[in-house]
Amino acid sequence: MSYQQGELVVHHQYGVGTIQAIEGRDFGNAQPGLFYRVRFTSATVWIRLEDQPSPGLRPITPKLSLPRYQAVLSEVPIDLGTDFRQRHDLLQSRVQSGTFEALCEIVRDLMALNRRKPLNNYERNVLGRARDALTLEWSVTSGLPLAKVQEEIDGYLLK
């Protein structure tokens, strides 16, 4: 997918950012080429236009899709099981998918697990990053303040 200057995009590690420019770059250790210069909250990152690693950049979630994700958050959580390795692999595959739906599922399922037993360090870390990413993108998409979005998300999780 190609993006234009000024477009909002999402990267699974950096969150929501804005395409600042499309520019030719030569970083020395890679082939010269065209890169998106993307400004995120905490960094500016250059991402190659072609051959982006999966998941790469994706468009921001459209506002009309939010009811679908409200339903995902309100669904009965999936039991993540008792085997740490299986939970780790499932969570890692969701994180790597980089989708908004995966963020919703991670938050929903880990919050439910946390109500039953304390999360380990890895799970707390994944939950914290997923909640932050979900809240930020939801806020940007909906135009609502972060605090209001967090309240809404918590409300869906309790249904």
TIVO-2410 file (N, C-alpha, C; in nm, 3 decimals):
# residues 159
REC num residu      c1      c2      c3 atome chaine
REC   1      M   0.085  -0.118   0.000     N      A
REC   1      M   0.000   0.000   0.000    CA      A
REC   1      M   0.089   0.123   0.000     C      A
REC   2      S   0.048   0.224  -0.071     N      A
REC   2      S   0.130   0.346  -0.074    CA      A
REC   2      S   0.059   0.458   0.001     C      A
REC   3      Y   0.139   0.540   0.065     N      A
REC   3      Y   0.087   0.649   0.148    CA      A
REC   3      Y   0.138   0.782   0.095     C      A
REC   4      Q   0.069   0.887   0.130     N      A
REC   4      Q   0.104   1.021   0.086    CA      A
REC   4      Q   0.148   1.105   0.206     C      A
REC   5      Q   0.221   1.209   0.178     N      A
REC   5      Q   0.264   1.301   0.282    CA      A
REC   5      Q   0.143   1.352   0.358     C      A
REC   6      G   0.154   1.354   0.491     N      A
REC   6      G   0.046   1.403   0.577    CA      A
REC   6      G  -0.049   1.295   0.626     C      A
REC   7      E  -0.043   1.175   0.567     N      A
REC   7      E  -0.133   1.067   0.608    CA      A
REC   7      E  -0.093   1.011   0.744     C      A
REC   8      L  -0.195   0.973   0.821     N      A
REC   8      L  -0.173   0.904   0.948    CA      A
REC   8      L  -0.158   0.755   0.919     C      A
REC   9      V  -0.058   0.693   0.983     N      A
REC   9      V  -0.032   0.550   0.969    CA      A
REC   9      V  -0.004   0.491   1.106     C      A
REC  10      V  -0.002   0.358   1.112     N      A
REC  10      V   0.027   0.288   1.236    CA      A
REC  10      V   0.139   0.188   1.210     C      A
REC  11      H   0.234   0.185   1.303     N      A
REC  11      H   0.341   0.086   1.301    CA      A
REC  11      H   0.330   0.007   1.431     C      A
REC  12      H   0.344  -0.125   1.423     N      A
REC  12      H   0.320  -0.209   1.541    CA      A
REC  12      H   0.415  -0.180   1.657     C      A
REC  13      Q   0.532  -0.122   1.631     N      A
REC  13      Q   0.623  -0.090   1.741    CA      A
REC  13      Q   0.614   0.055   1.786     C      A
REC  14      Y   0.592   0.146   1.692     N      A
REC  14      Y   0.599   0.289   1.723    CA      A
REC  14      Y   0.462   0.354   1.745     C      A
REC  15      G   0.355   0.290   1.701     N      A
REC  15      G   0.221   0.344   1.720    CA      A
REC  15      G   0.177   0.430   1.603     C      A
REC  16      V   0.101   0.535   1.634     N      A
REC  16      V   0.045   0.624   1.533    CA      A
REC  16      V   0.148   0.729   1.494     C      A
REC  17      G   0.162   0.749   1.364     N      A
REC  17      G   0.256   0.850   1.315    CA      A
REC  17      G   0.202   0.917   1.190     C      A
REC  18      T   0.275   1.017   1.145     N      A
REC  18      T   0.237   1.092   1.026    CA      A
REC  18      T   0.348   1.082   0.922     C      A
REC  19      I   0.309   1.053   0.799     N      A
REC  19      I   0.407   1.051   0.690    CA      A
REC  19      I   0.453   1.194   0.669     C      A
REC  20      Q   0.581   1.219   0.693     N      A
REC  20      Q   0.638   1.353   0.676    CA      A
REC  20      Q   0.684   1.378   0.534     C      A
REC  21      A   0.740   1.273   0.472     N      A
REC  21      A   0.792   1.288   0.336    CA      A
REC  21      A   0.821   1.150   0.279     C      A
REC  22      I   0.838   1.147   0.149     N      A
REC  22      I   0.890   1.030   0.078    CA      A
REC  22      I   1.020   1.077   0.018     C      A
REC  23      E   1.129   1.011   0.056     N      A
REC  23      E   1.260   1.061   0.014    CA      A
REC  23      E   1.356   0.948  -0.016     C      A
REC  24      G   1.448   0.977  -0.105     N      A
REC  24      G   1.555   0.883  -0.135    CA      A
REC  24      G   1.659   0.889  -0.025     C      A
REC  25      R   1.703   0.773   0.019     N      A
REC  25      R   1.803   0.766   0.127    CA      A
REC  25      R   1.905   0.658   0.096     C      A
REC  26      D   2.024   0.680   0.146     N      A
REC  26      D   2.130   0.579   0.140    CA      A
REC  26      D   2.187   0.568   0.280     C      A
REC  27      F   2.150   0.461   0.349     N      A
REC  27      F   2.194   0.443   0.487    CA      A
REC  27      F   2.326   0.368   0.498     C      A
REC  28      G   2.391   0.341   0.385     N      A
REC  28      G   2.522   0.281   0.387    CA      A
REC  28      G   2.523   0.129   0.391     C      A
REC  29      N   2.447   0.070   0.483     N      A
REC  29      N   2.449  -0.075   0.495    CA      A
REC  29      N   2.335  -0.144   0.419     C      A
REC  30      A   2.253  -0.067   0.355     N      A
REC  30      A   2.142  -0.122   0.276    CA      A
REC  30      A   2.143  -0.054   0.139     C      A
REC  31      Q   2.071  -0.115   0.046     N      A
REC  31      Q   2.062  -0.055  -0.086    CA      A
REC  31      Q   1.990   0.080  -0.077     C      A
REC  32      P   2.040   0.179  -0.152     N      A
REC  32      P   1.968   0.307  -0.155    CA      A
REC  32      P   1.827   0.284  -0.209     C      A
REC  33      G   1.735   0.367  -0.167     N      A
REC  33      G   1.598   0.352  -0.216    CA      A
REC  33      G   1.510   0.462  -0.163     C      A
REC  34      L   1.381   0.447  -0.190     N      A
REC  34      L   1.282   0.542  -0.141    CA      A
REC  34      L   1.229   0.496  -0.005     C      A
REC  35      F   1.215   0.593   0.084     N      A
REC  35      F   1.170   0.566   0.220    CA      A
REC  35      F   1.062   0.664   0.259     C      A
REC  36      Y   0.968   0.615   0.343     N      A
REC  36      Y   0.875   0.704   0.411    CA      A
REC  36      Y   0.950   0.759   0.532     C      A
REC  37      R   0.946   0.890   0.550     N      A
REC  37      R   0.993   0.948   0.676    CA      A
REC  37      R   0.869   0.969   0.760     C      A
REC  38      V   0.860   0.894   0.870     N      A
REC  38      V   0.740   0.893   0.953    CA      A
REC  38      V   0.773   0.949   1.090     C      A
REC  39      R   0.696   1.047   1.131     N      A
REC  39      R   0.714   1.109   1.263    CA      A
REC  39      R   0.616   1.046   1.360     C      A
REC  40      F   0.672   0.980   1.462     N      A
REC  40      F   0.593   0.923   1.570    CA      A
REC  40      F   0.611   1.013   1.692     C      A
REC  41      T   0.540   0.985   1.799     N      A
REC  41      T   0.548   1.067   1.919    CA      A
REC  41      T   0.690   1.078   1.970     C      A
REC  42      S   0.761   0.966   1.971     N      A
REC  42      S   0.893   0.965   2.034    CA      A
REC  42      S   1.010   0.954   1.937     C      A
REC  43      A   0.984   0.944   1.807     N      A
REC  43      A   1.094   0.923   1.713    CA      A
REC  43      A   1.051   0.953   1.571     C      A
REC  44      T   1.150   0.978   1.487     N      A
REC  44      T   1.129   0.981   1.343    CA      A
REC  44      T   1.196   0.857   1.287     C      A
REC  45      V   1.123   0.785   1.202     N      A
REC  45      V   1.171   0.657   1.150    CA      A
REC  45      V   1.159   0.659   0.999     C      A
REC  46      W   1.260   0.600   0.931     N      A
REC  46      W   1.255   0.585   0.786    CA      A
REC  46      W   1.219   0.441   0.756     C      A
REC  47      I   1.115   0.423   0.677     N      A
REC  47      I   1.065   0.289   0.644    CA      A
REC  47      I   1.063   0.276   0.493     C      A
REC  48      R   1.132   0.174   0.443     N      A
REC  48      R   1.143   0.152   0.299    CA      A
REC  48      R   1.005   0.134   0.237     C      A
REC  49      L   0.983   0.199   0.122     N      A
REC  49      L   0.855   0.188   0.054    CA      A
REC  49      L   0.826   0.047   0.008     C      A
REC  50      E   0.923  -0.014  -0.058     N      A
REC  50      E   0.901  -0.149  -0.109    CA      A
REC  50      E   0.960  -0.250  -0.011     C      A
REC  51      D   0.907  -0.369  -0.016     N      A
REC  51      D   0.955  -0.479   0.068    CA      A
REC  51      D   0.953  -0.447   0.217     C      A
REC  52      Q   0.845  -0.389   0.263     N      A
REC  52      Q   0.833  -0.365   0.407    CA      A
REC  52      Q   0.820  -0.498   0.479     C      A
REC  53      P   0.891  -0.513   0.591     N      A
REC  53      P   0.872  -0.636   0.667    CA      A
REC  53      P   0.730  -0.640   0.722     C      A
REC  54      S   0.677  -0.758   0.735     N      A
REC  54      S   0.543  -0.772   0.790    CA      A
REC  54      S   0.549  -0.748   0.940     C      A
REC  55      P   0.462  -0.675   1.003     N      A
REC  55      P   0.343  -0.613   0.949    CA      A
REC  55      P   0.366  -0.477   0.884     C      A
REC  56      G   0.477  -0.411   0.907     N      A
REC  56      G   0.502  -0.283   0.841    CA      A
REC  56      G   0.403  -0.176   0.881     C      A
REC  57      L   0.380  -0.082   0.791     N      A
REC  57      L   0.283   0.025   0.815    CA      A
REC  57      L   0.144  -0.021   0.775     C      A
REC  58      R   0.046   0.034   0.843     N      A
REC  58      R  -0.093   0.012   0.803    CA      A
REC  58      R  -0.168   0.143   0.820     C      A
REC  59      P  -0.279   0.158   0.749     N      A
REC  59      P  -0.358   0.280   0.768    CA      A
REC  59      P  -0.421   0.282   0.906     C      A
REC  60      I  -0.448   0.402   0.954     N      A
REC  60      I  -0.516   0.414   1.083    CA      A
REC  60      I  -0.657   0.357   1.070     C      A
REC  61      T  -0.708   0.301   1.178     N      A
REC  61      T  -0.841   0.241   1.177    CA      A
REC  61      T  -0.946   0.349   1.152     C      A
REC  62      P  -1.036   0.326   1.054     N      A
REC  62      P  -1.140   0.426   1.027    CA      A
REC  62      P  -1.243   0.436   1.140     C      A
REC  63      K  -1.295   0.554   1.159     N      A
REC  63      K  -1.392   0.578   1.266    CA      A
REC  63      K  -1.516   0.488   1.252     C      A
REC  64      L  -1.557   0.461   1.128     N      A
REC  64      L  -1.675   0.377   1.107    CA      A
REC  64      L  -1.654   0.233   1.152     C      A
REC  65      S  -1.529   0.191   1.173     N      A
REC  65      S  -1.499   0.055   1.218    CA      A
REC  65      S  -1.502   0.039   1.369     C      A
REC  66      L  -1.507   0.149   1.443     N      A
REC  66      L  -1.499   0.139   1.589    CA      A
REC  66      L  -1.609   0.053   1.651     C      A
REC  67      P  -1.735   0.056   1.602     N      A
REC  67      P  -1.836  -0.032   1.663    CA      A
REC  67      P  -1.798  -0.181   1.654     C      A
REC  68      R  -1.733  -0.220   1.546     N      A
REC  68      R  -1.687  -0.359   1.533    CA      A
REC  68      R  -1.589  -0.393   1.645     C      A
REC  69      Y  -1.499  -0.300   1.677     N      A
REC  69      Y  -1.399  -0.327   1.780    CA      A
REC  69      Y  -1.456  -0.311   1.921     C      A
REC  70      Q  -1.561  -0.232   1.935     N      A
REC  70      Q  -1.632  -0.228   2.062    CA      A
REC  70      Q  -1.689  -0.367   2.092     C      A
REC  71      A  -1.740  -0.433   1.987     N      A
REC  71      A  -1.795  -0.568   2.002    CA      A
REC  71      A  -1.685  -0.668   2.038     C      A
REC  72      V  -1.568  -0.655   1.977     N      A
REC  72      V  -1.456  -0.746   2.008    CA      A
REC  72      V  -1.419  -0.732   2.155     C      A
REC  73      L  -1.411  -0.610   2.205     N      A
REC  73      L  -1.376  -0.588   2.346    CA      A
REC  73      L  -1.482  -0.642   2.439     C      A
REC  74      S  -1.608  -0.642   2.395     N      A
REC  74      S  -1.720  -0.687   2.479    CA      A
REC  74      S  -1.741  -0.838   2.475     C      A
REC  75      E  -1.678  -0.907   2.378     N      A
REC  75      E  -1.695  -1.052   2.366    CA      A
REC  75      E  -1.638  -1.124   2.487     C      A
REC  76      V  -1.683  -1.249   2.505     N      A
REC  76      V  -1.628  -1.332   2.611    CA      A
REC  76      V  -1.479  -1.353   2.581     C      A
REC  77      P  -1.392  -1.328   2.679     N      A
REC  77      P  -1.249  -1.344   2.655    CA      A
REC  77      P  -1.213  -1.489   2.622     C      A
REC  78      I  -1.109  -1.504   2.543     N      A
REC  78      I  -1.056  -1.637   2.511    CA      A
REC  78      I  -0.968  -1.682   2.626     C      A
REC  79      D  -0.986  -1.806   2.669     N      A
REC  79      D  -0.902  -1.862   2.774    CA      A
REC  79      D  -0.763  -1.884   2.717     C      A
REC  80      L  -0.665  -1.820   2.776     N      A
REC  80      L  -0.528  -1.828   2.727    CA      A
REC  80      L  -0.455  -1.952   2.778     C      A
REC  81      G  -0.522  -2.033   2.859     N      A
REC  81      G  -0.465  -2.159   2.904    CA      A
REC  81      G  -0.369  -2.142   3.021     C      A
REC  82      T  -0.316  -2.254   3.066     N      A
REC  82      T  -0.227  -2.253   3.181    CA      A
REC  82      T  -0.080  -2.267   3.143     C      A
REC  83      D  -0.054  -2.304   3.019     N      A
REC  83      D   0.084  -2.324   2.973    CA      A
REC  83      D   0.143  -2.190   2.928     C      A
REC  84      F   0.246  -2.145   3.000     N      A
REC  84      F   0.307  -2.015   2.970    CA      A
REC  84      F   0.358  -2.008   2.827     C      A
REC  85      R   0.422  -2.114   2.780     N      A
REC  85      R   0.477  -2.112   2.644    CA      A
REC  85      R   0.369  -2.094   2.539     C      A
REC  86      Q   0.256  -2.160   2.557     N      A
REC  86      Q   0.145  -2.144   2.462    CA      A
REC  86      Q   0.089  -2.002   2.468     C      A
REC  87      R   0.073  -1.948   2.589     N      A
REC  87      R   0.026  -1.809   2.603    CA      A
REC  87      R   0.124  -1.713   2.536     C      A
REC  88      H   0.251  -1.734   2.562     N      A
REC  88      H   0.356  -1.649   2.504    CA      A
REC  88      H   0.348  -1.653   2.352     C      A
REC  89      D   0.338  -1.771   2.293     N      A
REC  89      D   0.334  -1.784   2.147    CA      A
REC  89      D   0.209  -1.717   2.089     C      A
REC  90      L   0.095  -1.737   2.155     N      A
REC  90      L  -0.029  -1.675   2.108    CA      A
REC  90      L  -0.019  -1.523   2.115     C      A
REC  91      L   0.028  -1.472   2.228     N      A
REC  91      L   0.041  -1.327   2.243    CA      A
REC  91      L   0.141  -1.271   2.142     C      A
REC  92      Q   0.252  -1.339   2.123     N      A
REC  92      Q   0.354  -1.293   2.028    CA      A
REC  92      Q   0.298  -1.289   1.886     C      A
REC  93      S   0.220  -1.389   1.847     N      A
REC  93      S   0.164  -1.389   1.712    CA      A
REC  93      S   0.063  -1.275   1.695     C      A
REC  94      R  -0.011  -1.244   1.800     N      A
REC  94      R  -0.105  -1.130   1.792    CA      A
REC  94      R  -0.028  -0.999   1.780     C      A
REC  95      V   0.075  -0.983   1.861     N      A
REC  95      V   0.156  -0.861   1.854    CA      A
REC  95      V   0.215  -0.846   1.715     C      A
REC  96      Q   0.269  -0.954   1.661     N      A
REC  96      Q   0.335  -0.949   1.529    CA      A
REC  96      Q   0.236  -0.923   1.416     C      A
REC  97      S   0.109  -0.958   1.435     N      A
REC  97      S   0.011  -0.932   1.328    CA      A
REC  97      S  -0.008  -0.782   1.307     C      A
REC  98      G   0.008  -0.705   1.415     N      A
REC  98      G   0.003  -0.560   1.404    CA      A
REC  98      G  -0.133  -0.500   1.376     C      A
REC  99      T  -0.241  -0.578   1.391     N      A
REC  99      T  -0.374  -0.527   1.358    CA      A
REC  99      T  -0.440  -0.462   1.480     C      A
REC 100      F  -0.536  -0.377   1.452     N      A
REC 100      F  -0.614  -0.314   1.558    CA      A
REC 100      F  -0.696  -0.419   1.632     C      A
REC 101      E  -0.749  -0.516   1.558     N      A
REC 101      E  -0.826  -0.623   1.620    CA      A
REC 101      E  -0.739  -0.703   1.717     C      A
REC 102      A  -0.615  -0.730   1.679     N      A
REC 102      A  -0.524  -0.804   1.767    CA      A
REC 102      A  -0.500  -0.726   1.896     C      A
REC 103      L  -0.487  -0.593   1.887     N      A
REC 103      L  -0.471  -0.512   2.008    CA      A
REC 103      L  -0.592  -0.527   2.100     C      A
REC 104      C  -0.712  -0.524   2.040     N      A
REC 104      C  -0.835  -0.542   2.119    CA      A
REC 104      C  -0.836  -0.678   2.187     C      A
REC 105      E  -0.799  -0.783   2.114     N      A
REC 105      E  -0.800  -0.918   2.170    CA      A
REC 105      E  -0.697  -0.933   2.282     C      A
REC 106      I  -0.579  -0.876   2.263     N      A
REC 106      I  -0.475  -0.883   2.366    CA      A
REC 106      I  -0.525  -0.818   2.495     C      A
REC 107      V  -0.578  -0.698   2.483     N      A
REC 107      V  -0.627  -0.625   2.601    CA      A
REC 107      V  -0.741  -0.701   2.667     C      A
REC 108      R  -0.838  -0.745   2.587     N      A
REC 108      R  -0.953  -0.817   2.643    CA      A
REC 108      R  -0.910  -0.943   2.717     C      A
REC 109      D  -0.826  -1.024   2.654     N      A
REC 109      D  -0.791  -1.154   2.710    CA      A
REC 109      D  -0.695  -1.144   2.829     C      A
REC 110      L  -0.600  -1.051   2.821     N      A
REC 110      L  -0.508  -1.035   2.934    CA      A
REC 110      L  -0.575  -0.969   3.054     C      A
REC 111      M  -0.667  -0.877   3.028     N      A
REC 111      M  -0.741  -0.818   3.141    CA      A
REC 111      M  -0.824  -0.925   3.212     C      A
REC 112      A  -0.885  -1.015   3.135     N      A
REC 112      A  -0.963  -1.124   3.195    CA      A
REC 112      A  -0.872  -1.218   3.274     C      A
REC 113      L  -0.757  -1.251   3.217     N      A
REC 113      L  -0.662  -1.338   3.288    CA      A
REC 113      L  -0.616  -1.272   3.417     C      A
REC 114      N  -0.592  -1.142   3.413     N      A
REC 114      N  -0.545  -1.068   3.531    CA      A
REC 114      N  -0.650  -1.065   3.642     C      A
REC 115      R  -0.776  -1.074   3.607     N      A
REC 115      R  -0.882  -1.080   3.709    CA      A
REC 115      R  -0.882  -1.215   3.781     C      A
REC 116      R  -0.828  -1.319   3.714     N      A
REC 116      R  -0.823  -1.453   3.775    CA      A
REC 116      R  -0.695  -1.479   3.850     C      A
REC 117      K  -0.582  -1.425   3.798     N      A
REC 117      K  -0.452  -1.449   3.861    CA      A
REC 117      K  -0.357  -1.339   3.819     C      A
REC 118      P  -0.255  -1.314   3.898     N      A
REC 118      P  -0.159  -1.209   3.860    CA      A
REC 118      P  -0.085  -1.245   3.731     C      A
REC 119      L  -0.064  -1.144   3.648     N      A
REC 119      L   0.012  -1.164   3.525    CA      A
REC 119      L   0.160  -1.170   3.556     C      A
REC 120      N   0.235  -1.243   3.474     N      A
REC 120      N   0.380  -1.242   3.488    CA      A
REC 120      N   0.435  -1.116   3.422     C      A
REC 121      N   0.564  -1.092   3.433     N      A
REC 121      N   0.625  -0.970   3.379    CA      A
REC 121      N   0.602  -0.955   3.230     C      A
REC 122      Y   0.620  -1.062   3.154     N      A
REC 122      Y   0.600  -1.056   3.009    CA      A
REC 122      Y   0.457  -1.015   2.976     C      A
REC 123      E   0.360  -1.080   3.041     N      A
REC 123      E   0.219  -1.050   3.014    CA      A
REC 123      E   0.183  -0.907   3.054     C      A
REC 124      R   0.235  -0.860   3.167     N      A
REC 124      R   0.210  -0.720   3.208    CA      A
REC 124      R   0.267  -0.622   3.105     C      A
REC 125      N   0.386  -0.654   3.055     N      A
REC 125      N   0.449  -0.568   2.956    CA      A
REC 125      N   0.368  -0.565   2.826     C      A
REC 126      V   0.326  -0.682   2.779     N      A
REC 126      V   0.245  -0.689   2.657    CA      A
REC 126      V   0.113  -0.615   2.676     C      A
REC 127      L   0.049  -0.637   2.790     N      A
REC 127      L  -0.078  -0.569   2.818    CA      A
REC 127      L  -0.059  -0.417   2.820     C      A
REC 128      G   0.043  -0.370   2.888     N      A
REC 128      G   0.066  -0.225   2.897    CA      A
REC 128      G   0.088  -0.163   2.760     C      A
REC 129      R   0.172  -0.225   2.678     N      A
REC 129      R   0.198  -0.170   2.544    CA      A
REC 129      R   0.073  -0.176   2.457     C      A
REC 130      A  -0.001  -0.288   2.467     N      A
REC 130      A  -0.123  -0.301   2.386    CA      A
REC 130      A  -0.229  -0.200   2.428     C      A
REC 131      R  -0.246  -0.181   2.558     N      A
REC 131      R  -0.345  -0.081   2.606    CA      A
REC 131      R  -0.308   0.059   2.559     C      A
REC 132      D  -0.179   0.093   2.571     N      A
REC 132      D  -0.135   0.226   2.527    CA      A
REC 132      D  -0.158   0.246   2.377     C      A
REC 133      A  -0.122   0.145   2.297     N      A
REC 133      A  -0.137   0.155   2.152    CA      A
REC 133      A  -0.285   0.162   2.113     C      A
REC 134      L  -0.366   0.078   2.176     N      A
REC 134      L  -0.510   0.076   2.148    CA      A
REC 134      L  -0.574   0.210   2.184     C      A
REC 135      T  -0.541   0.260   2.302     N      A
REC 135      T  -0.599   0.387   2.348    CA      A
REC 135      T  -0.559   0.502   2.257     C      A
REC 136      L  -0.433   0.509   2.220     N      A
REC 136      L  -0.386   0.617   2.134    CA      A
REC 136      L  -0.453   0.614   1.998     C      A
REC 137      E  -0.455   0.497   1.934     N      A
REC 137      E  -0.516   0.490   1.800    CA      A
REC 137      E  -0.665   0.517   1.807     C      A
REC 138      W  -0.733   0.466   1.909     N      A
REC 138      W  -0.877   0.489   1.926    CA      A
REC 138      W  -0.902   0.639   1.945     C      A
REC 139      S  -0.818   0.703   2.022     N      A
REC 139      S  -0.832   0.846   2.047    CA      A
REC 139      S  -0.815   0.927   1.918     C      A
REC 140      V  -0.712   0.895   1.842     N      A
REC 140      V  -0.688   0.966   1.716    CA      A
REC 140      V  -0.803   0.942   1.619     C      A
REC 141      T  -0.850   0.819   1.611     N      A
REC 141      T  -0.959   0.784   1.519    CA      A
REC 141      T  -1.089   0.852   1.558     C      A
REC 142      S  -1.122   0.848   1.688     N      A
REC 142      S  -1.251   0.900   1.734    CA      A
REC 142      S  -1.251   1.050   1.758     C      A
REC 143      G  -1.132   1.107   1.780     N      A
REC 143      G  -1.123   1.249   1.814    CA      A
REC 143      G  -1.150   1.278   1.960     C      A
REC 144      L  -1.159   1.173   2.041     N      A
REC 144      L  -1.185   1.189   2.185    CA      A
REC 144      L  -1.054   1.194   2.262     C      A
REC 145      P  -1.053   1.259   2.380     N      A
REC 145      P  -0.932   1.260   2.462    CA      A
REC 145      P  -0.896   1.120   2.513     C      A
REC 146      L  -0.768   1.100   2.540     N      A
REC 146      L  -0.719   0.970   2.585    CA      A
REC 146      L  -0.793   0.918   2.708     C      A
REC 147      A  -0.817   1.005   2.806     N      A
REC 147      A  -0.883   0.963   2.930    CA      A
REC 147      A  -1.025   0.912   2.901     C      A
REC 148      K  -1.096   0.981   2.814     N      A
REC 148      K  -1.233   0.940   2.778    CA      A
REC 148      K  -1.230   0.805   2.706     C      A
REC 149      V  -1.135   0.788   2.616     N      A
REC 149      V  -1.123   0.662   2.542    CA      A
REC 149      V  -1.092   0.548   2.638     C      A
REC 150      Q  -1.003   0.572   2.733     N      A
REC 150      Q  -0.970   0.466   2.831    CA      A
REC 150      Q  -1.092   0.426   2.911     C      A
REC 151      E  -1.174   0.522   2.950     N      A
REC 151      E  -1.299   0.492   3.021    CA      A
REC 151      E  -1.391   0.406   2.934     C      A
REC 152      E  -1.403   0.443   2.806     N      A
REC 152      E  -1.489   0.367   2.714    CA      A
REC 152      E  -1.440   0.224   2.701     C      A
REC 153      I  -1.310   0.207   2.678     N      A
REC 153      I  -1.253   0.073   2.662    CA      A
REC 153      I  -1.277  -0.009   2.787     C      A
REC 154      D  -1.254   0.049   2.905     N      A
REC 154      D  -1.278  -0.023   3.031    CA      A
REC 154      D  -1.424  -0.064   3.043     C      A
REC 155      G  -1.515   0.023   2.998     N      A
REC 155      G  -1.657  -0.010   3.001    CA      A
REC 155      G  -1.692  -0.129   2.912     C      A
REC 156      Y  -1.633  -0.134   2.792     N      A
REC 156      Y  -1.658  -0.249   2.703    CA      A
REC 156      Y  -1.605  -0.378   2.763     C      A
REC 157      L  -1.491  -0.370   2.831     N      A
REC 157      L  -1.430  -0.489   2.890    CA      A
REC 157      L  -1.515  -0.546   3.004     C      A
REC 158      L  -1.592  -0.462   3.069     N      A
REC 158      L  -1.671  -0.507   3.184    CA      A
REC 158      L  -1.808  -0.561   3.145     C      A
REC 159      K  -1.843  -0.549   3.017     N      A
REC 159      K  -1.975  -0.597   2.974    CA      A
REC 159      K  -1.982  -0.747   2.975     C      A
***
